[in-house]
Amino acid sequence: MVLGLGRLRLRPRDFWALSLCEWRALVEGHFGRAAPPMTRGDLDALMKAYPDGE
């Protein structure tokens, strides 16, 4: 809500009327695409670099 009503300055009725697809397009159009999700290889590399200490 902070993003929609505050940063994007949507009217409340317009914010609540958005579908998920419309919301995603609006956010990506304003801020760009999000980074892709982490791959299993990325996770394995992090786990190797920062072990739990067992």
PyMOL commands that set and color helices and strands:
alter all, ss='L'
color gray80, all
select helices_A, chain A and resi 2-7+12-17+20-31+40-49
alter helices_A, ss='H'
color red, helices_A
deselect
rebuild
show_as cartoon
